[in-house]
Amino acid sequence: MEPGQSEEVRALRAALDPAIAARVTNGAELVRAVARRRREATLSTGVEALDTLLGGGLARGKMTELAGRGERYSIVIAALAAATSIGEAAALIDLGDSFDPQLGEAAGIDLRRMLWVRPHTMKQAVMAAEMIGATGVQFVALDAGLPPLRGKRVPDASWVRLARVAESHGCTILVSAPYPVTGTTSEAMVQTYAARAKWLGSGRSPRVLAGVEARLRLEKHRHKRTGESGGVFFSTSEQLAASSEQVAGAASSRSPLAARCSL
């Protein structure tokens, strides 16, 4: 007998036509099926270029790493906004202590669905992510901030435990660090490169910051060919306002930074 299958369900299936019996299920099987579908799906980061590199988004039940310079934190904020916008519970492990609730809400994060944790060391940050992931929170983002990282380097065993928590509880984990820290435990690793500013205006006229542009490169993935790269452009609110004036009927955005992507 399969786990979770009662005698009554087994007897009912035996008495029915095979085509109909195959569609009969019980509550335990439904829960397992839903959990399996959720883990097989992906969670969008809200950044099209990154989703494309990752094959559709962050793999559910897996750990993905962003490493390097550039707009790592903007991507973390975009991912939190994407997760909370679809009703999922999320957590930000903010080791760099960089989060501003007002800017986060303006970027689209539903603060009612996000837990904000402010650890003092990298060890505390990984432990917090492990505990929160085990409670059923669907998305956990760990941002390590700028170098040097606070506290001693975390042993590889800690990342192994965190990856196991993600897989066993169906939690999607995004780790953002100035250099690779998760080793072989992550499902994928994307390198981020230094951002470049883009300006509106020319000559001696006053110039306005249009946004920042950054490059991304897929360095590791367990199910995709590596080496692909993409670009992401985060527009400022001034650039969005100028664009909305030029395009009739363009929808306005609440976000101070909006992503425009290219491959």
Residue frames relative to the residue before (quaternion, step in Angstrom):
aa qw qx qy qz dx dy dz
M 1.0000 0.0000 0.0000 0.0000 0.00 0.00 0.00
E 0.4704 -0.6737 0.4874 0.2955 3.59 -0.95 0.85
P 0.5969 -0.5662 0.4120 0.3915 3.60 -1.15 0.57
G 0.8142 0.2488 -0.1965 0.4864 3.56 -0.96 0.89
Q 0.5978 0.5582 -0.3733 0.4378 3.63 1.22 -0.03
S 0.2931 -0.7806 0.5306 0.1522 3.57 -0.61 1.13
E 0.6642 -0.4955 0.3816 0.4096 3.55 -1.34 0.30
E 0.6336 0.5494 -0.3339 0.4304 3.58 1.02 -0.82
V 0.6716 0.4837 -0.3032 0.4723 3.59 0.91 -0.90
R 0.6363 0.5309 -0.3250 0.4556 3.56 1.02 -0.80
A 0.6698 0.4924 -0.2993 0.4682 3.60 0.94 -0.86
L 0.6367 0.5318 -0.3233 0.4552 3.58 1.02 -0.81
R 0.6584 0.5044 -0.3125 0.4631 3.56 0.93 -0.86
A 0.6497 0.5276 -0.3211 0.4432 3.59 1.00 -0.79
A 0.7031 0.4714 -0.2685 0.4598 3.59 1.09 -0.69
L 0.6697 0.5073 -0.2970 0.4538 3.59 1.18 -0.33
D 0.6360 -0.4815 0.4345 0.4182 3.49 -1.37 0.23
P 0.5891 -0.6204 0.3761 0.3558 3.64 -0.89 0.85
A 0.6430 0.5302 -0.3349 0.4396 3.59 0.99 -0.77
I 0.6862 0.4483 -0.2724 0.5040 3.57 1.09 -0.78
A 0.6324 0.5603 -0.3333 0.4184 3.59 0.99 -0.82
A 0.6190 0.5679 -0.3480 0.4163 3.56 1.09 -0.68
R 0.6963 0.4681 -0.2707 0.4719 3.57 1.21 -0.49
V 0.5460 0.6044 -0.4018 0.4184 3.59 1.26 -0.13
T 0.0594 0.8006 -0.5908 0.0803 3.56 -0.83 0.97
N 0.3193 -0.7242 0.5668 0.2288 3.55 -1.30 0.19
G 0.7485 -0.4320 0.2624 0.4292 3.57 -1.29 0.15
A 0.6525 0.5258 -0.3231 0.4397 3.58 0.93 -0.87
E 0.6651 0.4943 -0.3053 0.4691 3.57 0.99 -0.82
L 0.6183 0.5368 -0.3439 0.4597 3.58 1.06 -0.69
V 0.6443 0.5215 -0.3212 0.4580 3.58 0.96 -0.89
R 0.6690 0.4908 -0.3031 0.4687 3.58 0.93 -0.88
A 0.6519 0.5208 -0.3210 0.4480 3.59 0.99 -0.81
V 0.6488 0.5053 -0.3133 0.4750 3.58 0.99 -0.86
A 0.6553 0.5079 -0.3129 0.4634 3.57 0.93 -0.88
R 0.6522 0.5139 -0.3170 0.4582 3.57 0.99 -0.81
R 0.6592 0.4988 -0.3154 0.4660 3.61 0.95 -0.82
R 0.6448 0.5222 -0.3282 0.4514 3.57 0.99 -0.81
R 0.6840 0.4818 -0.2992 0.4589 3.57 0.94 -0.81
E 0.6656 0.4970 -0.3102 0.4623 3.58 1.10 -0.60
A 0.6217 0.5467 -0.3446 0.4426 3.58 1.16 -0.45
T 0.3800 -0.6943 0.5559 0.2541 3.54 -1.34 0.01
L 0.3289 -0.7146 0.5837 0.2013 3.53 -1.28 0.45
S 0.4098 -0.7262 0.4976 0.2390 3.57 -0.68 1.09
T 0.3829 -0.7137 0.5413 0.2259 3.56 -1.12 0.74
G 0.4851 -0.6460 0.4485 0.3825 3.57 1.22 -0.33
V 0.6671 0.4085 -0.2842 0.5544 3.59 1.33 0.01
E 0.3920 -0.7804 0.4339 0.2216 3.56 -0.23 1.30
A 0.6512 0.5273 -0.3287 0.4357 3.60 0.90 -0.87
L 0.6701 0.4855 -0.2994 0.4750 3.59 0.95 -0.84
D 0.6293 0.5290 -0.3351 0.4602 3.59 0.97 -0.80
T 0.6454 0.5224 -0.3168 0.4585 3.58 1.01 -0.80
L 0.6529 0.5132 -0.3116 0.4617 3.58 0.94 -0.87
L 0.7299 0.4355 -0.2274 0.4752 3.58 1.04 -0.83
G 0.5368 -0.6470 0.4001 0.3649 3.59 1.24 0.04
G 0.8126 -0.2122 0.0882 0.5356 3.58 1.07 0.71
G 0.7185 -0.3766 0.2513 0.5281 3.59 1.19 -0.32
L 0.7258 -0.3826 0.3234 0.4714 3.53 -1.31 -0.33
A 0.4231 -0.7038 0.5078 0.2605 3.59 -0.82 0.96
R 0.4056 -0.7109 0.5198 0.2446 3.57 -0.80 1.01
G 0.7972 0.2475 -0.2116 0.5084 3.52 -1.02 0.85
K 0.6823 0.4264 -0.2771 0.5252 3.57 1.26 0.31
M 0.3939 -0.6887 0.5574 0.2447 3.54 -1.36 0.25
T 0.0974 -0.7823 0.6151 0.0134 3.56 -0.87 1.06
E 0.2029 -0.8041 0.5521 0.0865 3.56 -1.01 0.82
L 0.1611 -0.7145 0.6728 0.1045 3.52 -1.21 0.79
A 0.0370 0.8161 -0.5732 0.0631 3.58 -0.70 1.02
G 0.6458 0.5275 -0.3926 0.3879 3.54 -1.08 0.78
R 0.6575 -0.4664 0.4040 0.4324 3.51 -1.29 -0.45
G 0.5497 0.6516 -0.4160 0.3166 3.55 -1.19 -0.45
E 0.7602 -0.4140 0.2990 0.4017 3.50 -1.32 -0.47
R 0.0782 0.8213 -0.5591 0.0821 3.60 0.78 0.95
Y 0.7013 0.4832 -0.2874 0.4383 3.58 0.80 -1.00
S 0.6184 0.5349 -0.3485 0.4582 3.60 1.04 -0.68
I 0.6398 0.5105 -0.3239 0.4745 3.58 1.06 -0.72
V 0.6165 0.5371 -0.3414 0.4636 3.59 1.03 -0.77
I 0.6613 0.4988 -0.3036 0.4710 3.59 0.91 -0.91
A 0.6518 0.5108 -0.3187 0.4612 3.59 0.96 -0.85
A 0.6553 0.5091 -0.3149 0.4608 3.59 0.99 -0.78
L 0.6363 0.5147 -0.3251 0.4739 3.59 1.02 -0.76
A 0.6434 0.5127 -0.3176 0.4716 3.58 1.02 -0.81
A 0.6566 0.5114 -0.3148 0.4564 3.58 0.97 -0.85
A 0.6736 0.5034 -0.3018 0.4493 3.59 0.94 -0.86
T 0.7182 0.4435 -0.2659 0.4657 3.59 0.80 -0.97
S 0.6057 0.5782 -0.3595 0.4117 3.60 1.13 -0.55
I 0.7118 0.3932 -0.2597 0.5209 3.61 1.19 -0.43
G 0.6556 -0.5763 0.2893 0.3927 3.56 1.24 0.46
E 0.5117 0.6533 -0.4275 0.3586 3.61 1.19 0.18
A 0.4621 -0.6456 0.5309 0.2964 3.54 -1.21 0.59
A 0.0535 -0.8098 0.5839 -0.0213 3.56 -0.92 0.94
A 0.1467 -0.7657 0.6188 0.0965 3.53 -1.31 0.37
L 0.1794 -0.7521 0.6254 0.1050 3.54 -1.12 0.78
I 0.1622 -0.7467 0.6405 0.0771 3.56 -0.71 1.14
D 0.0850 -0.8633 0.4964 -0.0321 3.54 -0.01 1.39
L 0.0926 -0.8311 0.5477 0.0266 3.59 0.29 1.25
G 0.6809 0.4884 -0.2850 0.4654 3.57 1.09 -0.69
D 0.3058 -0.7829 0.4871 0.2373 3.60 1.32 -0.17
S 0.3794 0.7588 -0.4399 0.2946 3.55 0.98 0.94
F 0.5542 0.6586 -0.3894 0.3278 3.59 1.19 -0.35
D 0.1294 -0.7488 0.6478 0.0546 3.51 -1.08 0.91
P 0.4146 -0.7456 0.4529 0.2588 3.64 -0.42 1.14
Q 0.6520 0.5190 -0.3351 0.4396 3.60 0.94 -0.76
L 0.6767 0.4616 -0.2928 0.4932 3.58 0.94 -0.87
G 0.6236 0.5477 -0.3406 0.4418 3.57 1.04 -0.72
E 0.6612 0.4895 -0.3011 0.4822 3.56 0.97 -0.84
A 0.6406 0.5172 -0.3230 0.4667 3.58 1.04 -0.77
A 0.6655 0.4936 -0.3003 0.4726 3.59 1.14 -0.60
G 0.6627 -0.5464 0.2948 0.4186 3.60 1.24 0.02
I 0.4774 0.6625 -0.4551 0.3550 3.61 1.22 0.13
D 0.3113 -0.7086 0.6012 0.1990 3.56 -0.98 0.88
L 0.2936 -0.8109 0.4804 0.1593 3.57 -0.09 1.31
R 0.5798 0.5852 -0.3791 0.4215 3.60 1.16 -0.40
R 0.7311 0.3958 -0.2180 0.5112 3.57 1.21 -0.45
M 0.6773 0.4839 -0.2897 0.4725 3.60 1.25 0.11
L 0.2460 -0.7358 0.6164 0.1344 3.55 -1.01 0.93
W 0.1821 -0.7882 0.5836 0.0704 3.59 -0.83 1.04
V 0.0398 -0.8008 0.5967 -0.0343 3.58 -0.59 1.20
R 0.1173 -0.8104 0.5735 0.0237 3.58 -0.87 0.98
P 0.0618 -0.8303 0.5538 0.0070 3.60 0.21 1.26
H 0.4670 -0.6866 0.4897 0.2658 3.56 -1.30 0.29
T 0.7870 0.1765 -0.1011 0.5824 3.60 1.16 -0.48
M 0.6461 -0.5173 0.3908 0.4028 3.55 -1.28 0.34
K 0.6093 0.5546 -0.3484 0.4470 3.58 1.06 -0.72
Q 0.6592 0.4919 -0.3037 0.4810 3.58 0.95 -0.86
A 0.6349 0.5443 -0.3315 0.4368 3.58 1.00 -0.80
V 0.6814 0.4715 -0.2921 0.4776 3.60 0.89 -0.90
M 0.6376 0.5172 -0.3308 0.4652 3.60 1.01 -0.76
A 0.6438 0.5164 -0.3228 0.4633 3.59 0.99 -0.81
A 0.6492 0.5105 -0.3186 0.4652 3.59 0.95 -0.84
E 0.6474 0.5256 -0.3146 0.4534 3.57 1.01 -0.81
M 0.6831 0.4829 -0.2880 0.4661 3.59 0.90 -0.91
I 0.6795 0.4862 -0.2957 0.4631 3.58 0.91 -0.90
G 0.6395 0.5336 -0.3278 0.4460 3.59 0.98 -0.79
A 0.6679 0.5087 -0.2958 0.4557 3.57 1.11 -0.72
T 0.6246 0.5574 -0.3453 0.4243 3.62 1.20 -0.28
G 0.6236 -0.5614 0.3459 0.4199 3.61 1.23 -0.18
V 0.4008 0.6896 -0.4992 0.3385 3.60 1.23 0.16
Q 0.4466 -0.7516 0.4232 0.2378 3.58 -0.71 1.08
F 0.8177 0.1105 -0.0331 0.5639 3.61 0.99 -0.74
V 0.0266 -0.7837 0.6202 -0.0244 3.56 -0.86 1.04
A 0.0956 -0.7791 0.6189 0.0301 3.56 -0.83 1.06
L 0.1078 -0.7790 0.6167 0.0339 3.56 -0.82 1.04
D 0.0502 -0.7970 0.6019 -0.0035 3.56 -0.54 1.18
A 0.2929 -0.8000 0.5069 0.1313 3.56 -0.59 1.21
G 0.4789 -0.6875 0.4365 0.3277 3.59 1.22 -0.10
L 0.7016 -0.4440 0.3578 0.4272 3.53 -1.29 -0.51
P 0.5421 -0.6058 0.4499 0.3696 3.60 -1.15 0.45
P 0.5633 -0.1787 -0.8042 -0.0636 1.51 -2.23 1.14
L 0.5473 -0.6207 0.4493 0.3368 3.57 -1.12 0.68
R 0.5062 -0.6599 0.4691 0.2969 3.53 -1.10 0.74
G 0.8057 0.2292 -0.1890 0.5125 3.56 -0.89 0.93
K 0.6730 -0.4974 0.3719 0.4018 3.51 -1.36 0.08
R 0.6326 -0.5279 0.4055 0.3960 3.54 -1.28 0.38
V 0.4390 -0.7072 0.4944 0.2505 3.57 -0.92 0.94
P 0.4700 -0.6788 0.4735 0.3068 3.65 -0.85 0.85
D 0.6496 -0.5470 0.3684 0.3782 3.56 -1.20 0.58
A 0.5952 0.5917 -0.3655 0.4025 3.59 1.08 -0.69
S 0.6187 0.5492 -0.3485 0.4406 3.60 1.07 -0.65
W 0.6627 0.4817 -0.3062 0.4848 3.59 1.01 -0.75
V 0.6004 0.5469 -0.3574 0.4612 3.58 1.10 -0.63
R 0.6581 0.4986 -0.3090 0.4721 3.60 0.94 -0.86
L 0.6506 0.5167 -0.3206 0.4549 3.58 0.97 -0.84
A 0.6479 0.5084 -0.3174 0.4702 3.60 0.97 -0.79
R 0.6465 0.5113 -0.3183 0.4684 3.59 1.04 -0.73
V 0.6127 0.5335 -0.3451 0.4700 3.59 1.06 -0.70
A 0.6441 0.5261 -0.3217 0.4526 3.57 0.93 -0.89
E 0.7051 0.4699 -0.2697 0.4574 3.57 0.87 -0.94
S 0.7168 0.4647 -0.2697 0.4444 3.59 0.86 -0.91
H 0.7648 0.3376 -0.1861 0.5162 3.62 1.11 -0.58
G 0.4825 -0.6965 0.4257 0.3176 3.60 1.24 0.08
C 0.4164 0.7133 -0.4610 0.3243 3.58 1.18 0.53
T 0.2987 -0.7331 0.5843 0.1785 3.56 -1.00 0.86
I 0.0742 -0.8207 0.5664 -0.0100 3.58 -0.62 1.15
L 0.0932 -0.7683 0.6327 0.0274 3.55 -0.96 0.99
V 0.1130 -0.7884 0.6042 0.0243 3.58 -0.69 1.15
S 0.0757 -0.7906 0.6077 0.0019 3.56 -0.78 1.09
A 0.1289 0.7970 -0.5702 0.1516 3.58 -0.61 1.16
P 0.5897 -0.6021 0.4010 0.3590 3.61 -1.15 0.50
Y 0.7740 0.0593 -0.0648 0.6270 3.58 1.26 -0.29
P 0.6626 -0.5287 0.3299 0.4155 3.63 -1.13 0.50
V 0.0520 -0.8216 0.5676 -0.0106 3.57 -0.88 0.98
T 0.6779 0.5371 -0.3029 0.4002 3.62 1.09 -0.55
G 0.3523 -0.7695 0.4766 0.2380 3.59 1.21 -0.23
T 0.8103 -0.2541 0.2052 0.4866 3.56 -0.94 -0.93
T 0.5356 0.6730 -0.3878 0.3315 3.60 1.26 -0.11
S 0.6436 0.5348 -0.3323 0.4351 3.61 1.14 -0.46
E 0.5494 -0.6119 0.4669 0.3251 3.54 -1.21 0.61
A 0.7919 -0.0396 0.0691 0.6055 3.55 1.04 -0.83
M 0.1204 -0.7696 0.6207 0.0889 3.53 -1.26 0.48
V 0.1190 -0.7889 0.6023 0.0250 3.54 -0.83 1.09
Q 0.2955 -0.7486 0.5716 0.1597 3.55 -0.85 1.03
T 0.1618 -0.7723 0.6076 0.0903 3.57 -0.96 0.90
Y 0.2459 -0.7859 0.5570 0.1080 3.55 -0.97 0.89
A 0.7131 -0.4779 0.3089 0.4095 3.54 -1.28 0.49
A 0.4132 -0.7243 0.5055 0.2217 3.55 -0.96 0.94
R 0.2222 -0.7508 0.6074 0.1341 3.54 -1.24 0.55
A 0.4273 -0.7099 0.5051 0.2415 3.54 -0.98 0.90
K 0.1686 -0.7468 0.6362 0.0955 3.54 -1.20 0.72
W 0.1726 -0.8200 0.5442 0.0409 3.56 -0.88 1.01
L 0.3465 -0.6891 0.5980 0.2177 3.53 -1.31 0.55
G 0.7103 0.4079 -0.3115 0.4818 3.59 -0.92 0.86
S 0.1007 -0.7842 0.6103 0.0495 3.54 -1.30 0.36
G 0.7558 0.3750 -0.2747 0.4612 3.52 -1.31 0.19
R 0.7643 -0.3439 0.2755 0.4708 3.55 -1.09 -0.80
S 0.4733 0.6720 -0.4512 0.3476 3.57 1.24 -0.07
P 0.6083 -0.5552 0.4043 0.3978 3.61 -1.12 0.55
R 0.2227 -0.7827 0.5709 0.1091 3.55 -0.95 0.88
V 0.2374 -0.7612 0.5946 0.1034 3.51 -1.15 0.78
L 0.4908 -0.6550 0.4882 0.3029 3.56 -0.99 0.83
A 0.2700 -0.7798 0.5481 0.1367 3.56 -0.67 1.12
G 0.7187 -0.3579 0.2567 0.5381 3.56 1.11 -0.66
V 0.4255 -0.6681 0.5357 0.2927 3.54 -1.28 -0.30
E 0.2285 -0.7696 0.5884 0.0966 3.52 -1.11 0.81
A 0.0123 -0.8011 0.5977 -0.0283 3.57 -0.94 0.88
R 0.3403 -0.7265 0.5640 0.1956 3.52 -1.26 0.54
L 0.1604 -0.7690 0.6149 0.0692 3.54 -1.13 0.76
R 0.0479 -0.7925 0.6078 0.0140 3.56 -1.10 0.71
L 0.3706 -0.7234 0.5432 0.2105 3.56 -0.89 0.97
E 0.1469 -0.8268 0.5416 0.0389 3.56 -0.39 1.27
K 0.8097 0.0198 0.0108 0.5864 3.60 1.09 -0.60
H 0.1757 0.7526 -0.6249 0.1110 3.56 -1.06 0.79
R 0.4410 -0.7344 0.4568 0.2399 3.57 -0.83 0.95
H 0.7922 0.2750 -0.1408 0.5263 3.58 1.19 -0.42
K 0.7177 0.3776 -0.2474 0.5303 3.59 1.24 0.20
R 0.5438 -0.5832 0.4897 0.3526 3.50 -1.27 0.40
T 0.3452 -0.7589 0.5177 0.1920 3.57 -0.83 0.98
G 0.5998 0.5868 -0.4221 0.3430 3.54 -1.34 0.14
E 0.5202 0.6234 -0.4275 0.3975 3.60 1.21 -0.19
S 0.1014 -0.7929 0.5990 0.0473 3.55 -1.14 0.62
G 0.0542 -0.7926 0.6072 0.0150 3.54 -1.25 0.41
G 0.3345 -0.7363 0.5537 0.1986 3.53 -1.27 0.31
V 0.1023 -0.7789 0.6163 0.0546 3.53 -1.14 0.66
F 0.1386 -0.7879 0.5983 0.0460 3.56 -0.97 0.93
F 0.1629 -0.7837 0.5954 0.0694 3.56 -0.71 1.11
S 0.2394 -0.8014 0.5381 0.1047 3.56 -0.48 1.25
T 0.4146 -0.6750 0.5468 0.2710 3.55 -1.13 0.65
S 0.6664 -0.4995 0.3637 0.4174 3.55 -1.26 0.26
E 0.6088 0.5542 -0.3564 0.4419 3.63 1.10 -0.63
Q 0.6499 0.5060 -0.3049 0.4781 3.56 1.03 -0.84
L 0.6447 0.5175 -0.3202 0.4627 3.57 0.99 -0.81
A 0.6428 0.5210 -0.3222 0.4599 3.56 1.03 -0.79
A 0.6568 0.5050 -0.3096 0.4666 3.57 1.00 -0.83
S 0.6523 0.5145 -0.3124 0.4607 3.57 1.00 -0.80
S 0.6640 0.5107 -0.3130 0.4476 3.58 0.98 -0.80
E 0.6233 0.5249 -0.3452 0.4657 3.58 1.17 -0.53
Q 0.6886 0.4820 -0.2838 0.4615 3.58 1.06 -0.72
V 0.7423 0.3435 -0.1986 0.5399 3.58 1.07 -0.68
A 0.3547 -0.7530 0.5135 0.2085 3.58 -0.47 1.16
G 0.8370 0.1879 -0.1599 0.4884 3.48 -0.96 0.95
A 0.3838 0.7232 -0.4999 0.2823 3.60 1.21 0.23
A 0.4537 -0.6908 0.4928 0.2722 3.56 -0.98 0.86
S 0.4176 -0.6990 0.5222 0.2537 3.57 -1.02 0.80
S 0.2841 -0.7578 0.5676 0.1511 3.57 -1.23 0.56
R 0.4093 -0.7072 0.5215 0.2458 3.59 -1.05 0.78
S 0.6194 0.6024 -0.3415 0.3699 3.59 1.17 -0.49
P 0.4353 -0.6870 0.5091 0.2817 3.63 -0.92 0.81
L 0.7605 0.1607 -0.1253 0.6165 3.59 1.21 -0.38
A 0.0260 -0.7921 0.6098 -0.0063 3.56 -0.68 1.07
A 0.3853 -0.7560 0.4901 0.1995 3.55 -0.90 0.90
R 0.0286 -0.7371 0.6746 0.0278 3.50 -1.12 0.83
C 0.1651 -0.8454 0.5073 0.0279 3.55 -0.62 1.12
S 0.0280 -0.7684 0.6388 0.0277 3.50 -1.30 0.51
L 0.2806 -0.7510 0.5745 0.1646 3.54 -1.19 0.58
